[in-house]
Every structure is written in structure tokens, then in C-alpha cells.
Amino acid sequence: MLPDLDWLPRLAAALLATGLLVLFLVRAVRKDRREYARFRRYRSTARRQAMLRRWLIESLALFGGTAALVLVPVQPFVAPLLAETQALPPVAWLRDALTGGLGAGLLIGAVVGGTLLTVIGVRSARAEGGVVMVGDIASLLPRNRPELGWGAALSVNAGIVEEALFRLALPALLVIVTGEPISAFVLAALVFGALHAYQGWLGVVATSVVGLLFTTLYVVSGSILLAMLVHILFDLRTLVVIPMAVYRVHEVPGSVRFPRPLALATPPAQPEAAQPEADA
């Protein structure tokens, strides 16, 4: 059962939540989009790595630091929020259905299916000369071996600090304001998606859906560590596995011009008009 609070703690929580949401959204729309536009123009791997290192430090400080600071006052709400959400009839039914062999079967099926889809996707990408992506993330893909390390570091960091913030700390803060668990979890997941505004509207929609899936995984399993692990693996697939499997960037020691991935909904290129040959 969620603890009862007087109006003053609720007001303080509302002010803190509002301040955080404004900070995150303004930063996503202004700073992140501007920096990503500049990052897309970089050709030097040294400049790209410097920006990746900066993003890693900023993410650890902002999201990880915010999660740690917020969790201190809202810690008494984390476990009750999870328990009350799990007690809701649809969630309780799903948890009961996944108990035992069915849950293990679905987990194995998800792993096998995900592996097969990745293999098929890699083979298709090699044949087509690029990867179909949802959202503007092509420039984030590592282009050589040194950048792979930063891609892996960003993936691990995101899985830990973003899950701690958007699945633990922020929902626990928001439930103090809303008084209702589902709205707290959903709003936190939508904020998670909105922070990817630099990827365009399609990226925001896609990451919002992914955020809701991570939320569902946490609520149903009751394990934030499992949600962190799946998040890490999801990002590693994008920032490490695909660049290695499709573009073999682990074999490239320095900066190269990266093949342009196939954009989703990009019209097919029109054939160029024949040009007259120059006289010898």
C-alpha cells in the first residue's frame, strides 16, 4: 500500500517533478538536437570520440546523479508502487500466466526469435548495403574499432542509469503526485521517449514504445536488474553488434567514410541521366 502524505510533501514532489520534466525536455529539444546535428557533420574520429565521451559523462552525471538523488527521499515508495502495480488485475493475470513453464518457454522463444531476426537482418543489410533504421540514429553507429568501445560504454551506461531513473526513481516521485501507479509509470516512459527528440518524431515514438516495454518487463518480473540487462543488450545490438556484423568496423583502425544506412520511408533514388562522355 502506498504511504499517505499530507499536501505539503505532495506539493514538494509536484514542484520537483515539474522541474525535472522541464529540465529534461528543454535539454532534449534544444541542447541534444543541436549537438547531434553538429555530431552528424563530424568526419574526424577524434572529434566523434570526444563527443561520445562527453555524452557518456553527461549521461552518467545527469541521469545517474538525478536517479541517486531522487531515490533518497522517494525510496519508501519504490517497493509499494511495484507491489500495487503488480496487484492490478491485468498485471496479476499476466504474472500468473508467466509463472512456471510458460514463462520459461516465452523467454527461450524471445531469445531464439530475437537471435534469428538479428541474423536475418544482418544478412539482409549486407545484401542491401545498409541497415533499415527507425529514427535518425545512423550517425551514432561506430565507424571504426576505437568508436566501438564508446558504443559499448554508452550502452552499458544507458541500461543502468536510464532504468534506475525512468523505472525506479521518476515513477516513485510521480506516484506521489498522481496517487495512481499506472499513470506514474506511463508518464515516466513517455518522458524517456521524449528525451530522444534528436532522432526525430519517429525515434520518439519508437523509444516511447521501447520504454513502455522495459516498464512492463520491470513490473511483471519485479526485477530492475533484468530490465537493466535487457536494456544493455538492446543497445549493444544497435551500437556494437550491427556495426561489427554489417560494416565490420572492428577491422577498421581509424576513421573511414561510413556507408549510409537505408532510411525508413526514404524514397528510392531516381536514376541519373546519362552524361555525355568527354572527348579524349
C-alpha positions as CSV (number, residue, x, y, z in Angstrom):
1,M,0.0,0.0,0.0
2,L,1.3,3.4,-0.9
3,P,2.1,5.7,2.1
4,D,-0.4,8.5,2.7
5,L,1.1,12.0,2.6
6,D,-0.1,15.5,3.6
7,W,-0.5,18.2,1.0
8,L,3.0,19.7,1.7
9,P,5.0,16.7,0.7
10,R,2.8,16.2,-2.4
11,L,3.4,19.9,-3.3
12,A,7.1,19.5,-2.9
13,A,7.0,16.3,-5.1
14,A,5.0,18.1,-7.7
15,L,7.4,21.0,-7.9
16,L,10.4,18.7,-8.1
17,A,8.8,16.5,-10.8
18,T,7.8,19.6,-12.8
19,G,11.3,21.0,-12.5
20,L,12.9,17.7,-13.7
21,L,10.5,17.3,-16.6
22,V,11.1,20.8,-17.8
23,L,14.8,20.4,-17.5
24,F,14.9,17.1,-19.4
25,L,12.6,18.2,-22.1
26,V,14.2,21.6,-22.7
27,R,17.6,20.0,-22.8
28,A,16.4,17.3,-25.2
29,V,14.8,19.8,-27.6
30,R,17.5,22.5,-27.5
31,K,20.9,21.1,-26.4
32,D,20.7,17.5,-27.6
33,R,19.2,18.2,-31.0
34,R,21.8,21.0,-31.6
35,E,24.7,18.8,-30.5
36,Y,23.5,15.8,-32.6
37,A,23.2,18.0,-35.7
38,R,26.9,19.0,-35.2
39,F,27.9,15.4,-34.5
40,R,26.4,14.3,-37.8
41,R,28.8,16.6,-39.6
42,Y,31.9,15.3,-38.0
43,R,34.3,13.3,-40.2
44,S,37.2,13.1,-37.8
45,T,37.1,10.1,-35.4
46,A,38.9,12.1,-32.8
47,R,36.1,14.7,-32.7
48,R,33.5,11.9,-32.7
49,Q,35.1,10.1,-29.9
50,A,35.4,13.4,-27.9
51,M,31.7,14.0,-28.3
52,L,30.8,10.3,-27.4
53,R,33.0,10.6,-24.3
54,R,31.3,13.9,-23.3
55,W,27.8,12.3,-23.8
56,L,28.8,9.4,-21.6
57,I,30.0,11.7,-18.8
58,E,26.9,13.9,-19.0
59,S,24.5,11.0,-19.1
60,L,26.2,9.4,-16.0
61,A,26.1,12.7,-14.2
62,L,22.7,13.9,-15.2
63,F,20.6,10.8,-15.3
64,G,22.6,8.7,-12.9
65,G,23.0,11.6,-10.5
66,T,19.3,12.5,-10.7
67,A,18.3,8.9,-10.1
68,A,20.5,8.7,-7.0
69,L,19.3,12.0,-5.5
70,V,15.6,11.4,-6.2
71,L,15.7,7.8,-4.8
72,V,16.8,9.1,-1.4
73,P,13.5,10.8,-0.5
74,V,11.2,8.5,-2.6
75,Q,12.7,5.2,-1.5
76,P,9.7,4.3,0.7
77,F,7.5,4.5,-2.4
78,V,9.5,2.2,-4.7
79,A,8.5,-1.2,-3.3
80,P,4.8,-0.2,-2.6
81,L,4.5,1.2,-6.1
82,L,5.7,-2.0,-7.6
83,A,3.5,-4.2,-5.4
84,E,0.4,-2.1,-6.0
85,T,1.0,-2.2,-9.8
86,Q,1.5,-6.0,-9.7
87,A,-1.7,-6.4,-7.8
88,L,-3.8,-4.8,-10.6
89,P,-5.9,-7.5,-12.2
90,P,-4.3,-7.4,-15.7
91,V,-0.8,-7.4,-14.3
92,A,-1.6,-10.1,-11.8
93,W,-3.1,-12.3,-14.5
94,L,-0.1,-11.8,-16.7
95,R,2.3,-12.6,-13.9
96,D,0.3,-15.8,-13.0
97,A,0.3,-16.8,-16.7
98,L,4.0,-16.4,-17.0
99,T,4.7,-18.4,-13.9
100,G,6.4,-21.8,-14.5
101,G,6.9,-23.4,-17.8
102,L,5.0,-20.9,-19.9
103,G,7.2,-18.0,-18.8
104,A,10.4,-20.0,-19.4
105,G,9.1,-21.1,-22.8
106,L,8.3,-17.5,-23.8
107,L,11.8,-16.4,-22.6
108,I,13.5,-19.0,-24.6
109,G,11.3,-18.2,-27.6
110,A,12.1,-14.5,-27.3
111,V,15.8,-15.2,-27.2
112,V,15.7,-17.6,-30.1
113,G,13.4,-15.3,-32.1
114,G,15.5,-12.2,-31.4
115,T,18.7,-14.0,-32.4
116,L,17.1,-15.3,-35.7
117,L,15.7,-11.8,-36.5
118,T,19.1,-10.3,-35.9
119,V,20.8,-12.8,-38.1
120,I,18.2,-12.3,-40.9
121,G,18.5,-8.6,-40.5
122,V,22.3,-8.7,-40.8
123,R,22.2,-10.9,-43.9
124,S,19.6,-8.6,-45.5
125,A,21.6,-5.5,-44.6
126,R,24.7,-6.9,-46.2
127,A,22.8,-7.7,-49.3
128,E,21.2,-4.3,-49.5
129,G,24.2,-2.3,-48.5
130,G,22.7,-0.7,-45.3
131,V,20.5,-1.1,-42.3
132,V,16.9,0.0,-42.2
133,M,16.6,2.1,-39.0
134,V,13.7,3.6,-37.1
135,G,14.6,7.1,-36.3
136,D,17.6,9.2,-37.1
137,I,20.4,7.1,-35.4
138,A,22.6,6.3,-38.3
139,S,25.3,8.8,-37.3
140,L,25.5,7.2,-33.8
141,L,26.8,3.9,-35.2
142,P,30.5,3.4,-34.6
143,R,32.6,3.8,-37.7
144,N,35.9,2.1,-36.5
145,R,37.3,0.0,-33.8
146,P,38.1,2.8,-31.3
147,E,34.5,4.1,-31.5
148,L,33.1,0.6,-30.7
149,G,34.4,0.9,-27.2
150,W,32.5,4.1,-26.7
151,G,29.4,2.5,-28.2
152,A,29.7,-0.3,-25.7
153,A,30.3,2.1,-22.8
154,L,27.2,4.2,-23.8
155,S,25.1,1.0,-24.0
156,V,26.0,-0.2,-20.5
157,N,25.7,3.3,-19.0
158,A,22.3,3.8,-20.6
159,G,21.0,0.5,-19.4
160,I,21.9,1.2,-15.8
161,V,21.3,4.9,-15.3
162,E,18.2,5.2,-17.5
163,E,16.5,2.2,-15.9
164,A,17.3,3.5,-12.5
165,L,15.8,6.9,-13.3
166,F,12.8,6.0,-15.6
167,R,11.7,2.7,-14.0
168,L,12.6,3.4,-10.3
169,A,13.1,7.0,-9.3
170,L,10.9,9.0,-11.5
171,P,7.8,6.7,-11.2
172,A,8.1,6.7,-7.4
173,L,8.3,10.5,-7.5
174,L,5.3,10.9,-9.9
175,V,3.1,8.5,-8.0
176,I,3.3,10.9,-5.0
177,V,1.8,13.5,-7.3
178,T,-0.7,11.4,-9.2
179,G,-1.6,8.9,-6.5
180,E,-2.1,6.2,-9.2
181,P,0.6,3.8,-10.3
182,I,-0.1,3.2,-14.0
183,S,-0.1,6.9,-14.8
184,A,3.2,7.3,-13.0
185,F,4.9,4.5,-14.9
186,V,3.4,5.5,-18.3
187,L,4.4,9.2,-17.9
188,A,8.0,8.2,-17.0
189,A,8.2,6.0,-20.1
190,L,6.9,8.8,-22.3
191,V,9.5,11.2,-20.9
192,F,12.1,8.6,-21.7
193,G,10.9,8.6,-25.3
194,A,10.7,12.4,-25.5
195,L,14.4,12.6,-24.5
196,H,15.2,11.1,-27.9
197,A,13.8,14.1,-29.8
198,Y,17.1,14.4,-31.6
199,Q,16.1,11.2,-33.5
200,G,13.0,12.9,-35.0
201,W,9.4,12.1,-34.3
202,L,9.7,8.5,-35.5
203,G,12.6,8.0,-33.0
204,V,10.5,9.5,-30.2
205,V,7.6,7.1,-30.9
206,A,9.8,4.1,-31.2
207,T,11.7,4.8,-28.0
208,S,8.5,5.5,-26.1
209,V,7.2,2.1,-27.1
210,V,10.5,0.6,-26.1
211,G,10.3,2.4,-22.8
212,L,6.8,1.0,-22.2
213,L,8.2,-2.5,-22.9
214,F,11.0,-2.0,-20.4
215,T,8.5,-0.8,-17.9
216,T,6.3,-3.9,-18.5
217,L,9.3,-6.1,-18.1
218,Y,10.2,-4.5,-14.8
219,V,6.7,-4.6,-13.4
220,V,5.9,-8.2,-14.5
221,S,9.3,-9.6,-13.4
222,G,9.8,-7.4,-10.4
223,S,13.5,-7.2,-11.2
224,I,15.1,-3.9,-12.1
225,L,18.3,-5.8,-12.8
226,L,16.6,-7.8,-15.5
227,A,15.3,-4.6,-17.1
228,M,18.8,-3.1,-17.0
229,L,20.3,-6.2,-18.6
230,V,17.7,-6.3,-21.4
231,H,18.2,-2.5,-22.0
232,I,22.0,-3.0,-22.2
233,L,21.7,-5.9,-24.6
234,F,19.2,-3.9,-26.7
235,D,21.6,-1.0,-27.0
236,L,24.6,-3.3,-27.6
237,R,22.8,-4.8,-30.5
238,T,22.5,-1.4,-32.1
239,L,25.8,0.2,-31.2
240,V,28.1,-2.8,-31.3
241,V,26.7,-6.0,-32.9
242,I,25.2,-4.4,-36.0
243,P,28.2,-2.2,-36.8
244,M,30.5,-5.2,-36.4
245,A,28.3,-7.7,-38.3
246,V,27.2,-5.5,-41.1
247,Y,30.0,-3.0,-41.6
248,R,32.9,-4.9,-39.9
249,V,34.0,-1.7,-38.2
250,H,36.1,-3.8,-35.7
251,E,38.5,-4.3,-38.6
252,V,38.9,-0.6,-39.2
253,P,41.7,1.0,-37.1
254,G,40.9,4.6,-37.9
255,S,38.3,7.0,-39.4
256,V,36.6,6.0,-42.6
257,R,33.6,7.2,-44.5
258,F,30.6,5.2,-43.3
259,P,28.1,3.6,-45.7
260,R,24.8,5.4,-45.4
261,P,22.1,3.1,-43.9
262,L,18.8,2.8,-45.6
263,A,16.4,5.3,-44.1
264,L,12.9,4.2,-43.2
265,A,10.4,5.6,-45.7
266,T,13.1,7.2,-47.8
267,P,12.0,7.3,-51.5
268,P,14.1,5.2,-53.9
269,A,16.8,7.0,-55.7
270,Q,16.0,8.2,-59.2
271,P,18.3,7.0,-62.0
272,E,20.7,9.7,-63.1
273,A,20.5,11.0,-66.6
274,A,23.3,9.7,-68.9
275,Q,26.1,12.2,-69.2
276,P,27.9,12.6,-72.5
277,E,31.5,11.3,-72.4
278,A,34.2,13.8,-72.6
279,D,36.3,13.8,-75.8
280,A,39.7,12.1,-75.4
